[in-house]
Amino acid sequence: MITQELLGIGVIGVGRAGLVHAQNFAYNVPRARLVSVMDANDQRAQEVAASLGADYTTDLERFLQDPRIDAVCVTLPTFLHATVVEQVARAGKHILCEKPLALTPDEVLSMAAAVKTGRITFVMGFMRRFDSSFQRARQMISEGAIGQPIVIKSTGRGPGLPPSWAWDINLSNGMLGEVNSHDFDAVRWLLGSEYQNVYARGRNFKSYDVAKSYPNFYDNAVVLIEMESGAIGTVDGSCPADYGYDARIEVLGTEGVLFVGTTAENSVTVWTKPKGVRQSGVTSWKSLFREAYLAEDRHLVDCIWDNTPPLVGLEDGLRALEVVRAANYSIQSAQAEEVRRAELPK
């Protein structure tokens, strides 16, 4: 039971995404306050904590024993998610977990059991679901604005290489997990349908040095998808794309077409004869989805205070993981793969 006036928040892992969440909880989330951050890097933890007026530690057990912490944001490398989420759940802390959820469905089932036993709120970190443009797109599709969706194309590209641990597909599920989990979730969410089959191809076009140590690494991939609704489409990923951060979806329906996502940093366009048309492009997910991350963090707090179910949870993370793994199998087998679904405990 929460007895304090403000919900106490802790953040585990204060790298890029962790810092975004920590700053939100420190300054911009009503009914909550940032209490402490935990990171294995002592200097990083200390610097972030000092900048945000919070405590810090490098000791997870000590962090979880802090009675001031009611909820925890987990922003660690994928291969650490399952173990840490289970520990947080056993400590009775509510959870917001960044994507990807885990490495395997078995890990998710174990996480789900811990969450159920702990009777805690779990929010999956798919920030596109909290973006106003994507929410509007889903509403219009569900209202029949473009008729029945028949073809969908989702693009997810990042400007630079993922962190070095993610180069090992056994620790990350590859770029399709680290970058395109958002695309796989958004496609399922927008269409309101489950995945049926995938056929994927992946290539390493730019990262030659990485390939020396990780021959299965790919920096570009295209996945042909078939949904249970009958809709077909593609998810493509690239990292590094170099030119910027690119997240867009096109949905063709029987009565029209819908586009969501933008490559423009803002609405300013300059057109001159010598240089032609110029527009600033999006360079970071942090700027494109700034408000979505804030809404996601506020949603966690609202769910806990108001005792309401989250809009996105463990099952959504599991479904994205299953299609990522099927696509990786397809890259290796050069054949279409069925997307098999595991069932979470009731």
N, C-alpha and C positions, 0 to 999 in steps of 0.2 A: 504493500500500500504506500502511495506517495503522500507524504505528510508536509512537504515544503511547498512554498507558494509558487516556485518556479521549478520546472522539470530540469533535473541535473543531467547534462549531456557529457559523454566522453567520446573521444575519437581515437580509434586505433589505426595508426598508420597515417602520417601527415606529409605524404608526398603531394603530388599535384592535386588529385581529387580530394584527398584528405584535408588539405589546406582550404579548399573551396568550402567544404562542409563545415570545418572548424570556424571559419570566418562568418559563415551564415549564422551558426548557433551563437557565436559571440556577440553579434551585432543586430541581426535582422529577423530573428524568430521569436515571436511573442510567446509568452508563457514558458520560456525555456532559457537556460543559461549554460554556457560552456564551462564545465568544471575542471576537466583535465584532459590531457592528450598523452598518448602512449606511442612510442616509436622505438625500434631497436637501435636507431642512430641517436645517441645521447645528445650530440650537438644540435641536430635537427629538431628533436623534441624540445630542447631547452629554448631554442630560438623562437619556435612557433608559440610555445607557451608564454614566453615573455612578451611577444608582440600582441597577444590576445588577452593577457591578464588571467591566464589559467595556470593550473599546476601541471607538472609533467612527471613521467616515469618511463623507464625502459623495462620495467618488470610487470608482466601481464597479470600475474597473480595479485600483486599489490594493487594494481589498477582496478581489478574486479572486486577487490575487497573494500573499495572506497564506498561508504554508505551514502555519499552525496550523489553518486552516479545512478540515475534511474534508467537511462537508455544509452546505447552505444552505437556509433557509426563505424562500421568495419570497412576499411579501405586498404586492404592488403593485397599482395600478389595472390592470384587465383589458387595456387596450390596450398595456401595457408587458410583459406576461407572455412573449410569444413571443420577443422580442428578448433579454430578460434570461435566460430559461431556456436559450436556445441558448448564450449567453455563459458561463453557469455550467457547462453541460455540457461545453463545449470546454475549460474550465479543469479538468475532471476532478473536480468536486465533486458529491456526491450531492445530491438535491433533494427537498424537500417543497414543492409549489406549492399555494397557496390557490385556491379556486374564484373565478370561472369560469376554466377552463383557458386560453382564448384567445378571440379574436374570430371566427375562421373555421376551418373544417376544414383548409384549406391551411396555416395557421399551425401547427396541431397536427402535420401531417405533417412539417413542417420541424423542429419541436421533437423529434419522435420520432426522426428521423434523427440529430440531434445527440446525443440520449440513447443511442441504440444505438451510435454511434461512440465515445462516451465510456465505454461499458460501465459505466454508473452506475446506482444505484438511484433510482427515481422514485416518489414517493408522492403521490397526488392528495388534496387537502384536503377530502374529504367526511366531516366529523366525525360525522355521524349513523351511519355504519357502525361507529364505535367506541363508540357509546352503548350501554350494557348493555340498556336497554329495547328499542331497535331491533334489537339483535342477537338478543334473545330472541324478538321478533316474527318475525324472519326464520326462526329455527330452528323455531318452531311452525308457520309456514306450510309450510315445506319438509317437515315431518313429517306434514302432512295434518290438522292440528288443526281446521281449519275447512273441510276438503274442498278442492275446486278453487276458487281465487279467481276471482270473476266481476265484481265491481265494487269499485273502489278510489277513495277520495277523499283528496286530500292538500292540506293548508292550510299556507301559509307567509306570515306577515305580520310586518312590522317596525314598530316604534313611530314612527320618524321617517324623513324623506326620506334617500335615499342621498346620498353626497357629490356636489358640483356637477358634477364631470366625468362622472358616471354619468347625468346628465340627457340627455346626447347619446347616442342609441341607437347611433350609429356608433362610439362609443368604449366601449360597455358591453354592447350587445345588450339594453338596457333592463332594467326591473325583473325580467322573467322570467329574465334571466341573472344579475343581481346578487343577487336574493333567492331565486328559485325553482329555481335549479340544484340545490339540495339536494333539493327535492321530486322533480324529474325523475330524479335519480339514485336516490333512495330507492325510488320506485315501481318502477323497472327492477330494482333489487336485490332488493326484497321479492318481486316476482312471478317473478323469474328469466326474464323475457321482454323482447324488444326492442319498441320503438315501431314502429307501422305508419303511423298517420295521426293528425293533430291538427286540431282546429277551434278557433280562439281568438278572443276578443273582448277588447279593452282600452279603457279609458276613463280620462280625467283628471277625477276628481271633486273634488279638493281643491287641486291645485297650479296655480292659475290663473296665477301670476306666471311659473312655469317654462314654461308653454305659450307665453308671448309670444316666447321665444327658441327653444324646442324644441317645435314644433307636434306632433311625433310622440310626445312623451312621454306615458306613461300611468302612473297610480299604482294602478290596480286592473285585474286581468285574470282571466279564467276560461278554462281550456283543457280542451276535451273530448278525451280520449285514447282510442285504440284500440290494443291490444297484439297482437302476433303470436299470443299464446296464446288470443286471443278475448276476454280481459278488457277491460272498458270502464271509464271513470272520468273524474275531473276533477282538475285541479290549479288551485287558486285562490291568487292573491297580492294583497297590499295593502301599500303602503308610501308614505305613513305610515298606519298603522292607529290610531295615537294611544294606544289603551288598553294596549298592551304588546306583548311578543314572543310569537308564537303559532305553534307547529309541531306539527301533529297529523296522523295518518293513520288512516283507517278502511278495513278490508278485509272485504268481504262474500264469504263462500264458500258453496258448495253445502250445507255442513253447519253453518255458524255464522258468527260475525262476530268480528273482532279490532280492538281499538283500541290505538293506541300514541301517546304524547305527552300532555302535560298543560298546562293553563293555570295551575296552582297553583304558586306559589313554594315552598310547603312543605305539610305535611300538617295544619297547624293551621287549624281552622275555629271561628269564634265565632258563636253564635246567641243573640240577645237579642230580646225582644219589640219594643222601640222601633226597632231597626235591622235586624232580620231576620238572615238568614244572611250572614256576611262571611268572605271568604278572600282572602289576599294573592295577587295574580296575578304571573306571570312578566313582568319588565320588560326583560330583556336576554338575548341569546343567550349572553353570557359566563357567566351564572349557570346557565342551563338546561343548557348543554353543557360545563360546566367540566371534568368528568371525561373527557368524550369527547375534548376537545382534548388533554388530558394523555395519554390512551391513544394518540391519533394520533401525537403527538410521540415517545412511547416506541416506537411501532411502527417509525418511521423508523430509530431507532437500533438496534433489535433486528434489523431486516432487514439493515442494513449489517454489524454485528458477526457475525451468524450466517449471513450469505450466503444469506438466504431471500427468496423473491419477495414483494413487497408484496400486501396484500389488496385494494388499490384503486390503480389506476394510470392511465396515459395513455389507454387505451381507454375507461375509465369516464368520464373527463373529456370525451373526444370525443363519446361517445354523448349525454351531457347537453347538450353544446353543439349537437349536430345537432337535437335536439328543440326547444331554445330558438329556434333560427333558423327552423325550420319554423313554430313558433307565431307568431313575429313576422311571417313572410310571410303567414300566415293572417289576422292582424289587418289587414294592409294590403289583402289581396285579398278579404276577407270570404268566403273559400271554404276548404274542407278542403284540407290539404296533406299530401302523402306525406313521411314522414321518411326521407330518403336517407342511407345509411351509407357512409362512406369506409373504406377498409382501411388499417390501419397496416402499415408495412414489417415483414416477418418477421425 
